[in-house]
Amino acid sequence: MGSPMSSMPRHFLFLLASGRVDGNTEQLARRAAAALPPDVARTWLRLSDLPLAPFRDLRHGPEPYPDPAGHEKVLADATLAATDLVMAAPLYWYGLPASAKLYLDYWSAWMRVPGLDFKRRMAGKALWAVCALSDDDRSTADPYVGTLRLSAEYLHMRWAGVLFGSGNRPGDVMADEQALAEAGRFLL
Ligand SMILES: Cc1cc2nc3c(=O)[nH]c(=O)nc-3n(C[C@H](O)[C@H](O)[C@H](O)COP(=O)(O)O)c2cc1C
């Protein structure tokens, strides 16, 4: 028997986590998305448009986590509606940008919102990443990749891998021929 996800129509959620609009990561993610079949649903959310409050660890206090509201609800609903999550996040200090990390921290809250059933509903979804970086040595992104891969495994998601693109100034990635070729088949 396949996972419940395998019978659902594919729906890709692209989470844009760069600190600037239309940077290398976003350009590469849009290139990868363009290769998807036209009938595949896709939603784009820019994390900087949906700022979250500092994360609060309420796990061991008297009150349960409240139902998500505002930007948090937009992100939680979109996350649960997707079959495939694409973290489109550049490499910042060998790891994820703060907005992406904060979004991941909220998974810990959503797992504990009474009635949300977040962990069970995340199981079987795929987690992908698109990452622009300026360093030629891709092993410097090991902390970034490890964070996403291990978090996916923790939620019984499928870690689908990372598409890297080289660049520093916006648009540089369009000269990374290998990244562009990989983008054409990455999400398929
Ligand atoms: C705060 C910050 C930290 C960065 N840290 C790294 C890093 O650790 N390794 C690296 O290769 N590039 C690093 N960079 C460079 C970016 O990854 C690179 O400019 C990338 O193209 C930015 O992606 P974007 O165009 O999608 O915004 C950093 C840039 C910023 C702004």
The ligand as a Gaussian input file, in Angstrom:
#p B3LYP/6-31G(d) Opt

LIG

0 1
 C       23.507000      36.745000       5.443000
 C       24.212000      36.040000       4.311000
 C       24.961000      34.923000       4.586000
 C       25.574000      34.229000       3.528000
 N       26.265000      33.097000       3.815000
 C       26.789000      32.363000       2.821000
 C       27.437000      31.128000       3.087000
 O       27.551000      30.679000       4.225000
 N       27.941000      30.438000       2.036000
 C       27.820000      30.881000       0.748000
 O       28.277000      30.196000      -0.163000
 N       27.182000      32.041000       0.446000
 C       26.666000      32.785000       1.464000
 N       26.010000      33.955000       1.172000
 C       25.850000      34.354000      -0.235000
 C       24.478000      33.962000      -0.785000
 O       24.195000      32.603000      -0.577000
 C       24.413000      34.239000      -2.286000
 O       24.602000      35.627000      -2.516000
 C       23.115000      33.824000      -2.916000
 O       23.159000      34.008000      -4.298000
 C       21.934000      34.592000      -2.336000
 O       20.738000      34.012000      -2.814000
 P       19.552000      34.901000      -3.429000
 O       20.108000      35.588000      -4.654000
 O       18.511000      33.898000      -3.737000
 O       19.147000      35.879000      -2.386000
 C       25.425000      34.684000       2.202000
 C       24.678000      35.842000       1.948000
 C       24.075000      36.520000       2.981000
 C       23.258000      37.759000       2.670000

